[in-house]
Amino acid sequence: MRKDARPLKLLLVEDDTDIAAGIGDYLAAQGLELDFAYTAAQAAARLQEGSFDMVVMDAGLPDQDGIELCRSLKRDGGLRSPVLFLTARGGLGDKLQAFEAGAVDYMVKPFAPEELLARVRAIAAHAPASGGAQLRVGAYVLDLQGHLLQRAGRAIALHAAGFSLIRRLMEASPACVGHDELCALLWADAIPGSDPLRMHVYQLRRACNRGLGTAPIATVRGVGYRFVSGADDASA
C-alpha cells in the first residue's frame, strides 16, 4: 500500500510516438511523472537504470513481443513494479498470456485516457511503493525495505550485517569497496578481532549460494570486495 505523497512514477513503453506523447501529456497534467521507452531494449535499459511505480506497456513492440518482454523482466530481471498492458491486441489468448507473464491489468485500444488514469491509480493504491526502494545490479534486486536479495525469481532474507554489506557493495558496483570501509560500516571504531569481516562475507556467500544458486561477491586480494552480477562464489 502506498503511503507516501510523491507523484507516481510511470514507465510508458509504446512504439507509436504520437500515442506515447498523447498519453504522456494527459498523465503528466494529472500529476504523474513519466519516462518513455519505444522499444523492448529501451524498456529494459530504463528499468535497469531506475525504479518505477508502474509500467504501462504495448504488446506490439518492434524488436520483441511485449508479453515476452514482461515475462523475461518478471522472471529474470527481478521486476516487481506492476505491469499494465495497453495494446490493440484484444484477443482472449493475448490477455491470458499477458496475465500469465505477470501483468496485473490489460486495456485494449482505443481507450479513454480517464479510464487509464483510474486504473493506474487503483493499481498503485494497492502496490508497494517502488521508487527508491530497490537497488539493481544486473539480474540482482535488493529490496531496501524488506531486506531481500532477489535473482531470477528466487530470494533470500538478509540479516542486518549481510544487508549492510550487500547494499554497500551494490551501490559501489562494479568498483571495489575496501576492507577498512566495510569494517567501519559494520562496527564503526569498535572493530572486533580475528578478521570478523571475512566470516561475515563467508556466511553471506553461503546464503547466496544456497538461496540464489550463485554468490555475486568477488574478493579483490589485499583490497576488499566487489559486487559482480552473475559471479561465481569467490573464496575470501
Secondary structure, 3 states (H helix, E strand, C coil): CCCCCCCCEEEEECCCHHHHHHHHHHHHHCCCEEEEECCHHHHHHHHHHCCCCEEEECCECCCCEHHHHHHHHHHCCCCCCCEEEEECCCCHHHHHHHHHHCCCEEEECCCCHHHHHHHHHHHHHCCCCCCCCEEEECCEEEECCCCEEEECCEEEECCHHHHHHHHHHHHHCCCCEEHHHHHHHHHCCCCCCCCHHHHHHHHHHHHHHHHHCCCCEEEECCCEEEECCCCCCCCC
